Amino acid sequence: MSQHVLNAGVRAVSTKGDVKALRRQGKIPAVMYNRHGKIVHLTLDTAEFAKATKGVSESTIVKLEVGADSYQCMIKDRQLNWLRGTIEHVDFFEVESGVAIRAKVSIHLIGTPVGVREGGVLENPVHEIEVECLPNDMPEKFEIDVSGLQANHSVHVRDINHAPAVKILSSLDQVVALVKFARTEAEPVAAETAEAPEAEAAAAPAAAPAADK
């Protein structure tokens, strides 16, 4: 798989007015930081960023080119303007060769479970898990084939296949996929149960009157 490449320019620490002006020019303000506390202020082209990062998740290593220098980075945060549907700011974390990193890796379910074909409903309560490994070993995603999953069966984090170099930090008991049957008959059963005491009361013989003393 080819690596995602992004171009960025260096900018000085700016005021809110300068940042707004950048956005009007089709730019995104950004920062790159590392584990030593170094911070570099950057600018990105909005259109290029959207195109180059399509399908990129937090665990994806991207090549960030800043002038004559290049860095291996992860996109740790994207601040969104939900009303306008635009990206307001981006945070990059520089990774170092030979130094373990942590990231959340997305889970993708593949196939239609046997239980769903029999009338069940597939649920996916966990969409990502946290892992730790060296940058070169970081998976972009975990693909899980659920085709053989039957009704009332589930897949847990411990069932995910991964390279020995990847350490899973999330709880191994978390359920990532399960098939349930819809409880369509729950209400009629409840109604019959509620009516049962009334029916029994009507069928019971009347108690004999107490004898006069």
N, C-alpha and C positions, 0 to 999 in steps of 0.2 A: 504494500500500500504506500502510495506517495505521501510525503509529508506536507502538511498544510504550511504555507509560507505567507507571512504578513509583512508589509512594509510600514514603517513608522518614522515619524520625525521627532526630534527633540524639541521641547518647549521649556520656557522658563516658568517658574512658579507664577501663576497668574491670578488675577482678581475674578470675581463673579462676572463682571462685565466682559472681561477678556474671554472667559469660558463661553458665555452666551454668543459672543461674536464668532468664535470658532464653530459653534453648532450651526449658526446661520450660513457659514461658508461650506457646509457639508462635511465638517470634521467632527471627530469624537475625541474629547480629552481622555487621556489614559495615564496610568502609572505602571511602572515595573519595579518590583521589589524582590529582595532575596532574603535568605535566612540570616544574613549578617546585618540587616537593617538598612541596606543601601536602597535608595529610591531614585528612580529616573522618571521625569515627567515627559509624556509623549503625546503626539497627536496621530490619529488614524483617519483614513479616508472612509467615510460612512459606507459608500457603495462597495468598495473593495473589501471592507471588513465583513459585510453581510455575505458576499459571494465566497470569500476565502474560508469562512468559518461555518459554512453550511454543514450540519451534521457533527460539528465539533462539540464535545462534552467536556466536563471538568477534568477528566482523566486523559484527554488527548494532548499529546506533546506537539506544540507548534513551533515553527522556526520564525522568530521575530527579527527582521533585518532593520537595523537603525543606522543609516548611513553606511559606512564601511564595516560596521560591527554586526555580528549576528548572535542571537541568544536562543537557547532552548527554553521554552516557557510553557506554562499552563494558564489557561484563562480561569482565574479563581472567582471572578465576580463580574456581572454585567448589570449595571443599574438601568432599569427601563422606565420610560415614561409611558404608562399604560394608556393614558388618554390619547396620546399622539402615535403610539406604536413605534417609538424610536428608542435607540440606545443612548443614554445620557453620559455614561462613563464606563470604562473597562479597567479592571485590575489584572495585571499579569504577575505570575510568580516565576522567577528564574530558577530552573532546576540545574543541579550540578551532577556531572558524571561521577558515579561511585557513591553518591549520597542518597539514602533511602528517602522516599517521599510518601505522603499519604494523599489519597484522593477518593472521591465517590465515583464508582463505576456503575453505569446504567445496566439494567437487566432487560433483555428483549426475549419475549416468548415466541416460539416458532411452532407452527402446526395447529391443527384443531384436535383437541382431546377426544378420546373415545367417549368419555362421560358427557361431553357437550353434544355429540351426535346422538346420544341416548336421551337427551332432554335436559341435561344439567346446565349449569351456568359457571363459566370460568371466572375466577377472581384473581386479581394480581395486587395483593396488599402492599408489597414492597417493590419499589421501582429502581432502587439503587442500593449498593452496599459499599462500605468503606474498606479500602485495602491499603496495604503498605508494601512497597517494593522499590527496587532501583528504577530510575527513569526508563531505561531500555526494556524493562520487563512489564511496564504498566499496560494493562489491557484497555482498549478503548471501550469495550462493552463485554457483557457476558450473554451468550445466546443459549437459551434453554429449550430443548425440544420437548414439548408437552403432548405430542401426538398420542402417546400411550397412557396418558393420565386418565384414570377411571373415576367414576363418581365416588365422592367421599374419600378421595385420596389427595395427597398434597406433596409439594416439593419444598424442601427447606433450604436454607442457606448452606447447610452442611452437604447438600447433594450437588452443589455447583462444581463442575469440573474446572480446575484452574492449575496453572503451572506451579511447580514446587517453590519457585522463587517468589511467588505472590502470597502474602500473608493476609488472611481475611480478618478484619477487626470487628465487623458487625457480629451480633449474636448468631451463633450457628443454629439456634432453634427457631429463628424467624421464618415464617411461611412466606414464600415468594409466589406460589401459585397453588390453587386448589379448585376442585370442581364440586359444586353443591347442586342439589336438586331443589327446584322452586317448591315451596310449601303451599301449593294451590288448594289442598284439602284441609288446611288448618282451620279455616273459619267454620265450615259445615260441621266438623267434629266438635268444635267448641260450642256451637249452637245446640247440637244433640245432647251434649253433656249438661248444658244449662237447663234443658227442658226435662231431663230425666227426673230430678227431684219432684217437679210438679206432677209428672205422670204417676210417679209412685204414690204421691200423696192422694191423688184422685182415686187410685185403685185400692187403697187401704180401706178396710171396713171401719165404719164409725165406731167409736168407743162406746161401750155399754154405759148407760146412766148409773150413777151411784145409787145404791139401795137406800130407801128411807129408813131411818132408825126409829 
